[in-house]
């Protein structure tokens, strides 16, 4: 019995959290791997905020982190046993979550060559998942349904309107009484991507109940509004002059 548990104990002891000083000294590649390892080992530890600590430094790395993220995405292949071994599925989850985080908070991926290659890698991963029989309507569970649908959604957001754009729309409606349709919001998003690809980093957001919008149950919707909307508004006025 002791011998059968020995490999598990040795594996568990191999991975442990680093101090913030150690994380700060890592390279962008090492920080991405650290985040992926955390997802592989502590995915369901909701009380652990180590993710937040590592992510803080990856956001600072920005596009420097994207090539390694792309490599981890390409390593996941559910059509082959070797493409799933070594917790590649969990590391893949970490990779697409990091891409989404960067796209919403740091820089739009589709504005750079590195980012576009990462989006292409996500699209290839969807093709591999489909080839493995994932993503069918009658399926449930995380691996075959949740993961597949999550990645499909992230590709759609990365190529079009993402959560930062939604925050811009909600803020403009509340602060400036400007109503943006989906078409105009996408056009404005494309303008920002072309001229100010770092616009997701201009402001943090507040999460609050919007009593001007109610769901079907009659409850106010939760929205993310920009703390500092002025720069976005100035960019919008610039965008309107190009129309």
FIKOLZA-1660 file (N, C-alpha, C; in steps of 0.1 Angstrom, whole numbers, plus 5000, padded with zeros to 4 digits):
% residues 243
   i   px   py   pz ch aa at
   1 5008 4988 5000  A  X  N
   1 5000 5000 5000  A  X CA
   1 5009 5013 5000  A  X  C
   2 5019 5013 5009  A  X  N
   2 5028 5025 5009  A  X CA
   2 5035 5027 4996  A  X  C
   3 5039 5016 4990  A  X  N
   3 5046 5017 4977  A  X CA
   3 5036 5022 4966  A  X  C
   4 5023 5018 4967  A  X  N
   4 5014 5023 4956  A  X CA
   4 5011 5038 4957  A  X  C
   5 5012 5043 4969  A  X  N
   5 5010 5057 4971  A  X CA
   5 5022 5066 4969  A  X  C
   6 5034 5060 4969  A  X  N
   6 5047 5067 4968  A  X CA
   6 5047 5076 4955  A  X  C
   7 5044 5071 4943  A  X  N
   7 5045 5079 4931  A  X CA
   7 5036 5091 4932  A  X  C
   8 5024 5090 4938  A  X  N
   8 5015 5101 4939  A  X CA
   8 5020 5111 4949  A  X  C
   9 5026 5107 4960  A  X  N
   9 5031 5116 4970  A  X CA
   9 5043 5124 4964  A  X  C
  10 5052 5117 4956  A  X  N
  10 5063 5123 4950  A  X CA
  10 5059 5134 4940  A  X  C
  11 5048 5130 4932  A  X  N
  11 5043 5140 4922  A  X CA
  11 5037 5152 4929  A  X  C
  12 5030 5150 4940  A  X  N
  12 5023 5161 4947  A  X CA
  12 5034 5170 4953  A  X  C
  13 5045 5165 4958  A  X  N
  13 5055 5173 4964  A  X CA
  13 5063 5181 4953  A  X  C
  14 5063 5176 4941  A  X  N
  14 5071 5182 4931  A  X CA
  14 5066 5196 4927  A  X  C
  15 5052 5198 4928  A  X  N
  15 5046 5211 4925  A  X CA
  15 5042 5218 4938  A  X  C
  16 5047 5230 4940  A  X  N
  16 5043 5239 4951  A  X CA
  16 5043 5253 4947  A  X  C
  17 5036 5261 4954  A  X  N
  17 5035 5275 4951  A  X CA
  17 5048 5283 4953  A  X  C
  18 5050 5292 4944  A  X  N
  18 5062 5301 4945  A  X CA
  18 5058 5313 4953  A  X  C
  19 5068 5320 4958  A  X  N
  19 5066 5333 4965  A  X CA
  19 5065 5344 4954  A  X  C
  20 5059 5355 4957  A  X  N
  20 5058 5366 4947  A  X CA
  20 5071 5370 4942  A  X  C
  21 5081 5370 4951  A  X  N
  21 5095 5374 4946  A  X CA
  21 5100 5364 4936  A  X  C
  22 5097 5351 4938  A  X  N
  22 5101 5341 4928  A  X CA
  22 5094 5343 4915  A  X  C
  23 5081 5346 4915  A  X  N
  23 5073 5348 4903  A  X CA
  23 5078 5360 4896  A  X  C
  24 5082 5371 4903  A  X  N
  24 5087 5383 4897  A  X CA
  24 5100 5381 4889  A  X  C
  25 5107 5371 4893  A  X  N
  25 5120 5368 4887  A  X CA
  25 5119 5359 4875  A  X  C
  26 5108 5353 4873  A  X  N
  26 5106 5343 4862  A  X CA
  26 5105 5350 4849  A  X  C
  27 5108 5343 4838  A  X  N
  27 5106 5348 4825  A  X CA
  27 5091 5347 4821  A  X  C
  28 5087 5354 4810  A  X  N
  28 5073 5352 4806  A  X CA
  28 5069 5338 4803  A  X  C
  29 5078 5330 4797  A  X  N
  29 5075 5316 4795  A  X CA
  29 5073 5308 4808  A  X  C
  30 5081 5310 4817  A  X  N
  30 5080 5303 4830  A  X CA
  30 5067 5307 4837  A  X  C
  31 5063 5320 4836  A  X  N
  31 5051 5324 4843  A  X CA
  31 5039 5317 4837  A  X  C
  32 5039 5316 4823  A  X  N
  32 5028 5309 4817  A  X CA
  32 5027 5294 4821  A  X  C
  33 5039 5288 4822  A  X  N
  33 5039 5274 4827  A  X CA
  33 5035 5273 4841  A  X  C
  34 5038 5283 4849  A  X  N
  34 5034 5282 4863  A  X CA
  34 5019 5283 4864  A  X  C
  35 5013 5292 4856  A  X  N
  35 4998 5293 4856  A  X CA
  35 4992 5280 4851  A  X  C
  36 4998 5274 4841  A  X  N
  36 4992 5261 4835  A  X CA
  36 4994 5250 4846  A  X  C
  37 5005 5250 4853  A  X  N
  37 5007 5240 4864  A  X CA
  37 4996 5242 4875  A  X  C
  38 4993 5254 4878  A  X  N
  38 4984 5257 4888  A  X CA
  38 4970 5252 4884  A  X  C
  39 4966 5254 4871  A  X  N
  39 4954 5249 4866  A  X CA
  39 4953 5233 4867  A  X  C
  40 4965 5227 4864  A  X  N
  40 4965 5213 4863  A  X CA
  40 4964 5206 4877  A  X  C
  41 4970 5213 4887  A  X  N
  41 4970 5207 4901  A  X CA
  41 4960 5212 4910  A  X  C
  42 4956 5225 4909  A  X  N
  42 4946 5231 4919  A  X CA
  42 4934 5237 4912  A  X  C
  43 4929 5230 4901  A  X  N
  43 4918 5236 4893  A  X CA
  43 4906 5239 4902  A  X  C
  44 4903 5230 4911  A  X  N
  44 4890 5231 4919  A  X CA
  44 4892 5237 4932  A  X  C
  45 4904 5243 4935  A  X  N
  45 4906 5250 4948  A  X CA
  45 4902 5264 4947  A  X  C
  46 4888 5266 4949  A  X  N
  46 4883 5280 4946  A  X CA
  46 4887 5290 4957  A  X  C
  47 4892 5285 4968  A  X  N
  47 4897 5294 4979  A  X CA
  47 4911 5299 4977  A  X  C
  48 4918 5294 4967  A  X  N
  48 4932 5297 4965  A  X CA
  48 4933 5308 4955  A  X  C
  49 4940 5319 4958  A  X  N
  49 4941 5331 4950  A  X CA
  49 4955 5331 4943  A  X  C
  50 4962 5320 4942  A  X  N
  50 4975 5320 4936  A  X CA
  50 4973 5323 4921  A  X  C
  51 4962 5319 4915  A  X  N
  51 4960 5322 4901  A  X CA
  51 4961 5338 4899  A  X  C
  52 4955 5345 4908  A  X  N
  52 4954 5360 4907  A  X CA
  52 4968 5365 4907  A  X  C
  53 4976 5360 4916  A  X  N
  53 4990 5365 4918  A  X CA
  53 4998 5363 4905  A  X  C
  54 4998 5351 4899  A  X  N
  54 5005 5348 4887  A  X CA
  54 5000 5356 4875  A  X  C
  55 4987 5357 4875  A  X  N
  55 4980 5364 4864  A  X CA
  55 4984 5379 4864  A  X  C
  56 4987 5385 4876  A  X  N
  56 4991 5399 4877  A  X CA
  56 5004 5401 4869  A  X  C
  57 5013 5392 4870  A  X  N
  57 5026 5393 4863  A  X CA
  57 5024 5390 4848  A  X  C
  58 5016 5380 4844  A  X  N
  58 5014 5377 4830  A  X CA
  58 5007 5389 4823  A  X  C
  59 4999 5396 4830  A  X  N
  59 4993 5408 4823  A  X CA
  59 5004 5418 4820  A  X  C
  60 5013 5419 4829  A  X  N
  60 5025 5428 4827  A  X CA
  60 5033 5423 4815  A  X  C
  61 5034 5410 4813  A  X  N
  61 5042 5405 4802  A  X CA
  61 5035 5408 4789  A  X  C
  62 5021 5408 4789  A  X  N
  62 5014 5411 4777  A  X CA
  62 5017 5401 4766  A  X  C
  63 5020 5406 4754  A  X  N
  63 5022 5398 4742  A  X CA
  63 5034 5389 4743  A  X  C
  64 5043 5392 4752  A  X  N
  64 5055 5383 4754  A  X CA
  64 5051 5369 4759  A  X  C
  65 5039 5369 4766  A  X  N
  65 5034 5356 4771  A  X CA
  65 5027 5347 4760  A  X  C
  66 5023 5354 4749  A  X  N
  66 5014 5347 4740  A  X CA
  66 5021 5335 4732  A  X  C
  67 5033 5336 4728  A  X  N
  67 5039 5325 4721  A  X CA
  67 5039 5312 4729  A  X  C
  68 5042 5313 4742  A  X  N
  68 5042 5301 4750  A  X CA
  68 5027 5296 4752  A  X  C
  69 5018 5305 4754  A  X  N
  69 5004 5301 4755  A  X CA
  69 5000 5293 4742  A  X  C
  70 5004 5298 4731  A  X  N
  70 5000 5292 4718  A  X CA
  70 5006 5278 4717  A  X  C
  71 5018 5276 4722  A  X  N
  71 5024 5263 4722  A  X CA
  71 5016 5253 4731  A  X  C
  72 5012 5257 4742  A  X  N
  72 5004 5248 4751  A  X CA
  72 4991 5245 4744  A  X  C
  73 4985 5254 4737  A  X  N
  73 4972 5251 4730  A  X CA
  73 4975 5240 4720  A  X  C
  74 4986 5242 4712  A  X  N
  74 4989 5232 4702  A  X CA
  74 4992 5218 4707  A  X  C
  75 4996 5217 4720  A  X  N
  75 5000 5204 4726  A  X CA
  75 4987 5196 4729  A  X  C
  76 4976 5202 4730  A  X  N
  76 4964 5195 4733  A  X CA
  76 4957 5189 4721  A  X  C
  77 4956 5176 4721  A  X  N
  77 4950 5169 4709  A  X CA
  77 4942 5157 4715  A  X  C
  78 4929 5158 4716  A  X  N
  78 4920 5147 4722  A  X CA
  78 4919 5136 4712  A  X  C
  79 4923 5137 4700  A  X  N
  79 4922 5126 4691  A  X CA
  79 4933 5115 4693  A  X  C
  80 4943 5119 4701  A  X  N
  80 4954 5110 4704  A  X CA
  80 4956 5109 4719  A  X  C
  81 4959 5097 4724  A  X  N
  81 4961 5096 4738  A  X CA
  81 4973 5104 4743  A  X  C
  82 4984 5105 4735  A  X  N
  82 4995 5113 4739  A  X CA
  82 4992 5128 4739  A  X  C
  83 4981 5132 4732  A  X  N
  83 4977 5146 4732  A  X CA
  83 4969 5150 4744  A  X  C
  84 4966 5140 4753  A  X  N
  84 4958 5143 4765  A  X CA
  84 4965 5140 4777  A  X  C
  85 4976 5132 4776  A  X  N
  85 4984 5128 4788  A  X CA
  85 4991 5140 4794  A  X  C
  86 4995 5138 4806  A  X  N
  86 5003 5149 4813  A  X CA
  86 4994 5161 4816  A  X  C
  87 4981 5159 4818  A  X  N
  87 4972 5169 4822  A  X CA
  87 4972 5180 4811  A  X  C
  88 4973 5176 4798  A  X  N
  88 4973 5186 4787  A  X CA
  88 4960 5193 4786  A  X  C
  89 4949 5186 4790  A  X  N
  89 4936 5192 4789  A  X CA
  89 4935 5204 4799  A  X  C
  90 4940 5202 4811  A  X  N
  90 4939 5212 4821  A  X CA
  90 4948 5224 4817  A  X  C
  91 4960 5220 4812  A  X  N
  91 4969 5231 4808  A  X CA
  91 4964 5239 4796  A  X  C
  92 4957 5232 4787  A  X  N
  92 4950 5238 4776  A  X CA
  92 4939 5248 4781  A  X  C
  93 4932 5244 4792  A  X  N
  93 4922 5253 4798  A  X CA
  93 4929 5266 4803  A  X  C
  94 4940 5264 4809  A  X  N
  94 4948 5276 4814  A  X CA
  94 4952 5285 4803  A  X  C
  95 4956 5279 4791  A  X  N
  95 4960 5287 4780  A  X CA
  95 4949 5295 4774  A  X  C
  96 4938 5289 4771  A  X  N
  96 4927 5297 4765  A  X CA
  96 4922 5307 4775  A  X  C
  97 4922 5304 4788  A  X  N
  97 4917 5314 4798  A  X CA
  97 4927 5326 4798  A  X  C
  98 4940 5323 4797  A  X  N
  98 4949 5334 4797  A  X CA
  98 4948 5343 4785  A  X  C
  99 4946 5337 4773  A  X  N
  99 4944 5345 4761  A  X CA
  99 4932 5354 4763  A  X  C
 100 4921 5349 4768  A  X  N
 100 4909 5357 4770  A  X CA
 100 4911 5368 4780  A  X  C
 101 4919 5365 4790  A  X  N
 101 4922 5375 4800  A  X CA
 101 4930 5387 4794  A  X  C
 102 4940 5383 4786  A  X  N
 102 4948 5393 4780  A  X CA
 102 4940 5402 4770  A  X  C
 103 4931 5395 4763  A  X  N
 103 4923 5402 4753  A  X CA
 103 4913 5412 4759  A  X  C
 104 4909 5409 4771  A  X  N
 104 4899 5417 4778  A  X CA
 104 4906 5428 4786  A  X  C
 105 4918 5426 4792  A  X  N
 105 4924 5435 4801  A  X CA
 105 4936 5442 4797  A  X  C
 106 4943 5436 4786  A  X  N
 106 4956 5442 4783  A  X CA
 106 4957 5447 4769  A  X  C
 107 4955 5438 4759  A  X  N
 107 4956 5442 4745  A  X CA
 107 4948 5433 4736  A  X  C
 108 4942 5438 4726  A  X  N
 108 4934 5430 4717  A  X CA
 108 4943 5421 4709  A  X  C
 109 4940 5408 4709  A  X  N
 109 4948 5398 4703  A  X CA
 109 4949 5400 4688  A  X  C
 110 4938 5403 4682  A  X  N
 110 4937 5403 4667  A  X CA
 110 4945 5415 4661  A  X  C
 111 4950 5423 4670  A  X  N
 111 4958 5435 4665  A  X CA
 111 4973 5431 4662  A  X  C
 112 4977 5420 4666  A  X  N
 112 4991 5416 4665  A  X CA
 112 4993 5403 4658  A  X  C
 113 5005 5401 4653  A  X  N
 113 5008 5388 4646  A  X CA
 113 5008 5377 4657  A  X  C
 114 5013 5379 4668  A  X  N
 114 5013 5369 4679  A  X CA
 114 4999 5365 4683  A  X  C
 115 4991 5375 4684  A  X  N
 115 4977 5373 4688  A  X CA
 115 4969 5365 4678  A  X  C
 116 4971 5369 4665  A  X  N
 116 4964 5362 4654  A  X CA
 116 4968 5348 4653  A  X  C
 117 4981 5345 4656  A  X  N
 117 4986 5331 4656  A  X CA
 117 4979 5323 4667  A  X  C
 118 4977 5330 4679  A  X  N
 118 4971 5323 4690  A  X CA
 118 4956 5320 4687  A  X  C
 119 4949 5329 4680  A  X  N
 119 4935 5327 4677  A  X CA
 119 4935 5316 4667  A  X  C
 120 4944 5315 4657  A  X  N
 120 4944 5304 4648  A  X CA
 120 4946 5291 4655  A  X  C
 121 4955 5291 4665  A  X  N
 121 4957 5279 4673  A  X CA
 121 4945 5274 4680  A  X  C
 122 4937 5284 4685  A  X  N
 122 4924 5280 4691  A  X CA
 122 4915 5274 4681  A  X  C
 123 4914 5279 4669  A  X  N
 123 4906 5274 4659  A  X CA
 123 4910 5260 4655  A  X  C
 124 4923 5257 4655  A  X  N
 124 4928 5244 4652  A  X CA
 124 4924 5234 4663  A  X  C
 125 4924 5239 4675  A  X  N
 125 4920 5230 4687  A  X CA
 125 4906 5227 4686  A  X  C
 126 4897 5236 4681  A  X  N
 126 4883 5232 4679  A  X CA
 126 4881 5221 4669  A  X  C
 127 4889 5222 4658  A  X  N
 127 4889 5212 4648  A  X CA
 127 4893 5198 4653  A  X  C
 128 4903 5198 4662  A  X  N
 128 4907 5186 4668  A  X CA
 128 4897 5180 4677  A  X  C
 129 4890 5189 4685  A  X  N
 129 4880 5184 4694  A  X CA
 129 4868 5179 4686  A  X  C
 130 4865 5185 4675  A  X  N
 130 4854 5180 4667  A  X CA
 130 4857 5166 4661  A  X  C
 131 4870 5165 4657  A  X  N
 131 4875 5152 4652  A  X CA
 131 4874 5141 4662  A  X  C
 132 4875 5145 4675  A  X  N
 132 4875 5135 4686  A  X CA
 132 4860 5133 4690  A  X  C
 133 4851 5139 4683  A  X  N
 133 4837 5137 4687  A  X CA
 133 4831 5146 4697  A  X  C
 134 4838 5157 4701  A  X  N
 134 4834 5166 4711  A  X CA
 134 4824 5177 4705  A  X  C
 135 4817 5183 4714  A  X  N
 135 4808 5194 4709  A  X CA
 135 4795 5191 4703  A  X  C
 136 4791 5179 4705  A  X  N
 136 4778 5175 4699  A  X CA
 136 4766 5179 4709  A  X  C
 137 4754 5181 4703  A  X  N
 137 4743 5186 4711  A  X CA
 137 4739 5178 4723  A  X  C
 138 4740 5165 4722  A  X  N
 138 4735 5156 4732  A  X CA
 138 4746 5153 4743  A  X  C
 139 4757 5160 4742  A  X  N
 139 4768 5157 4752  A  X CA
 139 4767 5167 4764  A  X  C
 140 4772 5163 4775  A  X  N
 140 4774 5171 4786  A  X CA
 140 4788 5169 4793  A  X  C
 141 4790 5175 4804  A  X  N
 141 4803 5173 4810  A  X CA
 141 4813 5183 4805  A  X  C
 142 4824 5186 4813  A  X  N
 142 4833 5196 4809  A  X CA
 142 4841 5193 4797  A  X  C
 143 4847 5181 4796  A  X  N
 143 4857 5179 4785  A  X CA
 143 4850 5179 4772  A  X  C
 144 4839 5172 4770  A  X  N
 144 4832 5171 4757  A  X CA
 144 4823 5183 4754  A  X  C
 145 4818 5189 4764  A  X  N
 145 4808 5200 4761  A  X CA
 145 4813 5214 4766  A  X  C
 146 4816 5215 4779  A  X  N
 146 4819 5227 4785  A  X CA
 146 4832 5233 4779  A  X  C
 147 4842 5225 4778  A  X  N
 147 4855 5230 4773  A  X CA
 147 4853 5235 4758  A  X  C
 148 4847 5226 4751  A  X  N
 148 4844 5229 4736  A  X CA
 148 4837 5242 4734  A  X  C
 149 4826 5244 4741  A  X  N
 149 4817 5256 4740  A  X CA
 149 4825 5268 4745  A  X  C
 150 4833 5267 4755  A  X  N
 150 4840 5278 4761  A  X CA
 150 4850 5283 4750  A  X  C
 151 4857 5274 4744  A  X  N
 151 4867 5278 4734  A  X CA
 151 4861 5284 4722  A  X  C
 152 4850 5279 4717  A  X  N
 152 4842 5285 4706  A  X CA
 152 4838 5299 4709  A  X  C
 153 4833 5301 4721  A  X  N
 153 4829 5315 4725  A  X CA
 153 4841 5324 4726  A  X  C
 154 4852 5320 4731  A  X  N
 154 4864 5328 4732  A  X CA
 154 4869 5332 4718  A  X  C
 155 4869 5323 4709  A  X  N
 155 4873 5327 4695  A  X CA
 155 4864 5338 4689  A  X  C
 156 4851 5336 4692  A  X  N
 156 4841 5346 4687  A  X CA
 156 4844 5360 4693  A  X  C
 157 4847 5360 4706  A  X  N
 157 4850 5373 4713  A  X CA
 157 4863 5379 4708  A  X  C
 158 4873 5370 4706  A  X  N
 158 4886 5375 4702  A  X CA
 158 4885 5381 4688  A  X  C
 159 4877 5376 4680  A  X  N
 159 4876 5381 4666  A  X CA
 159 4865 5392 4664  A  X  C
 160 4858 5395 4675  A  X  N
 160 4848 5405 4674  A  X CA
 160 4846 5413 4687  A  X  C
 161 4834 5413 4692  A  X  N
 161 4831 5421 4704  A  X CA
 161 4834 5412 4716  A  X  C
 162 4842 5418 4725  A  X  N
 162 4845 5410 4738  A  X CA
 162 4840 5417 4750  A  X  C
 163 4843 5412 4762  A  X  N
 163 4837 5418 4774  A  X CA
 163 4841 5432 4776  A  X  C
 164 4853 5436 4772  A  X  N
 164 4857 5450 4774  A  X CA
 164 4848 5459 4765  A  X  C
 165 4845 5455 4753  A  X  N
 165 4836 5462 4744  A  X CA
 165 4822 5463 4750  A  X  C
 166 4818 5453 4757  A  X  N
 166 4805 5453 4763  A  X CA
 166 4805 5463 4775  A  X  C
 167 4816 5464 4782  A  X  N
 167 4817 5474 4792  A  X CA
 167 4817 5488 4787  A  X  C
 168 4823 5490 4775  A  X  N
 168 4823 5503 4769  A  X CA
 168 4808 5507 4765  A  X  C
 169 4801 5497 4760  A  X  N
 169 4787 5500 4756  A  X CA
 169 4779 5503 4768  A  X  C
 170 4780 5496 4779  A  X  N
 170 4772 5498 4791  A  X CA
 170 4776 5512 4797  A  X  C
 171 4789 5515 4797  A  X  N
 171 4793 5528 4803  A  X CA
 171 4788 5540 4795  A  X  C
 172 4789 5539 4782  A  X  N
 172 4784 5549 4773  A  X CA
 172 4769 5552 4775  A  X  C
 173 4762 5541 4777  A  X  N
 173 4747 5542 4779  A  X CA
 173 4745 5549 4792  A  X  C
 174 4752 5546 4802  A  X  N
 174 4749 5551 4816  A  X CA
 174 4755 5565 4818  A  X  C
 175 4767 5567 4812  A  X  N
 175 4774 5580 4815  A  X CA
 175 4771 5591 4804  A  X  C
 176 4770 5587 4792  A  X  N
 176 4769 5597 4781  A  X CA
 176 4756 5596 4773  A  X  C
 177 4747 5587 4777  A  X  N
 177 4734 5585 4771  A  X CA
 177 4736 5581 4756  A  X  C
 178 4747 5574 4753  A  X  N
 178 4749 5570 4739  A  X CA
 178 4746 5555 4738  A  X  C
 179 4737 5552 4729  A  X  N
 179 4733 5538 4726  A  X CA
 179 4740 5532 4714  A  X  C
 180 4749 5522 4717  A  X  N
 180 4756 5516 4706  A  X CA
 180 4749 5503 4702  A  X  C
 181 4746 5502 4689  A  X  N
 181 4741 5489 4684  A  X CA
 181 4753 5479 4683  A  X  C
 182 4749 5466 4680  A  X  N
 182 4760 5456 4678  A  X CA
 182 4769 5460 4667  A  X  C
 183 4763 5465 4656  A  X  N
 183 4770 5468 4644  A  X CA
 183 4780 5480 4647  A  X  C
 184 4775 5491 4653  A  X  N
 184 4784 5502 4656  A  X CA
 184 4794 5499 4666  A  X  C
 185 4791 5490 4676  A  X  N
 185 4800 5486 4686  A  X CA
 185 4812 5479 4680  A  X  C
 186 4808 5470 4670  A  X  N
 186 4819 5462 4663  A  X CA
 186 4828 5471 4655  A  X  C
 187 4821 5481 4649  A  X  N
 187 4829 5490 4640  A  X CA
 187 4838 5499 4649  A  X  C
 188 4833 5503 4661  A  X  N
 188 4841 5511 4670  A  X CA
 188 4853 5502 4676  A  X  C
 189 4850 5489 4679  A  X  N
 189 4860 5480 4684  A  X CA
 189 4871 5478 4673  A  X  C
 190 4867 5477 4660  A  X  N
 190 4877 5476 4650  A  X CA
 190 4886 5488 4649  A  X  C
 191 4879 5500 4650  A  X  N
 191 4887 5513 4650  A  X CA
 191 4897 5513 4661  A  X  C
 192 4893 5509 4673  A  X  N
 192 4902 5508 4685  A  X CA
 192 4913 5498 4682  A  X  C
 193 4910 5487 4677  A  X  N
 193 4920 5476 4675  A  X CA
 193 4931 5482 4665  A  X  C
 194 4926 5489 4655  A  X  N
 194 4936 5494 4645  A  X CA
 194 4944 5505 4650  A  X  C
 195 4938 5514 4658  A  X  N
 195 4945 5526 4663  A  X CA
 195 4950 5526 4677  A  X  C
 196 4943 5519 4686  A  X  N
 196 4947 5518 4700  A  X CA
 196 4945 5504 4705  A  X  C
 197 4953 5494 4700  A  X  N
 197 4951 5480 4704  A  X CA
 197 4952 5477 4719  A  X  C
 198 4959 5487 4726  A  X  N
 198 4960 5485 4741  A  X CA
 198 4948 5490 4749  A  X  C
 199 4938 5494 4742  A  X  N
 199 4926 5501 4749  A  X CA
 199 4920 5493 4760  A  X  C
 200 4921 5479 4760  A  X  N
 200 4915 5472 4772  A  X CA
 200 4922 5476 4785  A  X  C
 201 4935 5481 4784  A  X  N
 201 4942 5485 4796  A  X CA
 201 4940 5499 4801  A  X  C
 202 4932 5506 4794  A  X  N
 202 4930 5521 4798  A  X CA
 202 4922 5522 4811  A  X  C
 203 4914 5513 4815  A  X  N
 203 4906 5514 4827  A  X CA
 203 4902 5501 4833  A  X  C
 204 4902 5501 4846  A  X  N
 204 4896 5489 4853  A  X CA
 204 4880 5491 4853  A  X  C
 205 4873 5481 4858  A  X  N
 205 4859 5482 4858  A  X CA
 205 4853 5480 4872  A  X  C
 206 4841 5485 4873  A  X  N
 206 4833 5482 4885  A  X CA
 206 4822 5473 4882  A  X  C
 207 4819 5463 4891  A  X  N
 207 4808 5454 4889  A  X CA
 207 4797 5458 4898  A  X  C
 208 4785 5461 4892  A  X  N
 208 4774 5465 4900  A  X CA
 208 4761 5462 4893  A  X  C
 209 4750 5463 4901  A  X  N
 209 4737 5461 4895  A  X CA
 209 4732 5473 4888  A  X  C
 210 4727 5471 4875  A  X  N
 210 4722 5482 4867  A  X CA
 210 4707 5481 4868  A  X  C
 211 4701 5491 4875  A  X  N
 211 4687 5491 4877  A  X CA
 211 4679 5496 4865  A  X  C
 212 4686 5500 4855  A  X  N
 212 4679 5505 4843  A  X CA
 212 4676 5493 4834  A  X  C
 213 4682 5481 4837  A  X  N
 213 4680 5469 4829  A  X CA
 213 4675 5458 4838  A  X  C
 214 4665 5451 4834  A  X  N
 214 4660 5440 4842  A  X CA
 214 4660 5427 4834  A  X  C
 215 4662 5416 4841  A  X  N
 215 4661 5403 4834  A  X CA
 215 4647 5398 4833  A  X  C
 216 4645 5386 4828  A  X  N
 216 4631 5381 4827  A  X CA
 216 4624 5380 4840  A  X  C
 217 4632 5378 4851  A  X  N
 217 4626 5376 4864  A  X CA
 217 4624 5389 4871  A  X  C
 218 4627 5400 4864  A  X  N
 218 4625 5413 4870  A  X CA
 218 4636 5418 4879  A  X  C
 219 4647 5412 4878  A  X  N
 219 4659 5416 4887  A  X CA
 219 4668 5424 4879  A  X  C
 220 4675 5434 4885  A  X  N
 220 4685 5442 4877  A  X CA
 220 4697 5434 4873  A  X  C
 221 4702 5437 4861  A  X  N
 221 4713 5430 4855  A  X CA
 221 4726 5435 4862  A  X  C
 222 4736 5425 4862  A  X  N
 222 4749 5429 4867  A  X CA
 222 4757 5433 4855  A  X  C
 223 4764 5444 4855  A  X  N
 223 4772 5449 4844  A  X CA
 223 4786 5453 4850  A  X  C
 224 4796 5454 4840  A  X  N
 224 4809 5459 4843  A  X CA
 224 4810 5473 4836  A  X  C
 225 4811 5483 4844  A  X  N
 225 4813 5497 4839  A  X CA
 225 4827 5502 4841  A  X  C
 226 4832 5510 4832  A  X  N
 226 4845 5515 4832  A  X CA
 226 4847 5525 4844  A  X  C
 227 4858 5524 4851  A  X  N
 227 4860 5534 4862  A  X CA
 227 4865 5547 4856  A  X  C
 228 4872 5547 4845  A  X  N
 228 4877 5559 4839  A  X CA
 228 4873 5559 4824  A  X  C
 229 4861 5563 4821  A  X  N
 229 4857 5562 4807  A  X CA
 229 4861 5573 4798  A  X  C
 230 4868 5584 4803  A  X  N
 230 4870 5596 4795  A  X CA
 230 4878 5593 4782  A  X  C
 231 4889 5585 4783  A  X  N
 231 4897 5582 4772  A  X CA
 231 4889 5574 4761  A  X  C
 232 4880 5565 4765  A  X  N
 232 4872 5558 4756  A  X CA
 232 4863 5568 4748  A  X  C
 233 4857 5577 4756  A  X  N
 233 4848 5587 4750  A  X CA
 233 4855 5596 4740  A  X  C
 234 4868 5600 4743  A  X  N
 234 4875 5608 4734  A  X CA
 234 4878 5600 4721  A  X  C
 235 4881 5587 4722  A  X  N
 235 4884 5578 4711  A  X CA
 235 4871 5577 4703  A  X  C
 236 4859 5576 4709  A  X  N
 236 4847 5575 4702  A  X CA
 236 4844 5588 4694  A  X  C
 237 4847 5599 4699  A  X  N
 237 4845 5612 4692  A  X CA
 237 4854 5612 4680  A  X  C
 238 4866 5607 4681  A  X  N
 238 4876 5606 4670  A  X CA
 238 4870 5596 4660  A  X  C
 239 4865 5585 4664  A  X  N
 239 4859 5575 4655  A  X CA
 239 4847 5581 4648  A  X  C
 240 4839 5589 4654  A  X  N
 240 4827 5595 4647  A  X CA
 240 4832 5604 4636  A  X  C
 241 4843 5611 4638  A  X  N
 241 4848 5620 4627  A  X CA
 241 4852 5612 4615  A  X  C
 242 4855 5599 4616  A  X  N
 242 4859 5592 4604  A  X CA
 242 4847 5586 4596  A  X  C
 243 4835 5588 4602  A  X  N
 243 4823 5582 4596  A  X CA
 243 4819 5591 4583  A  X  C
% end
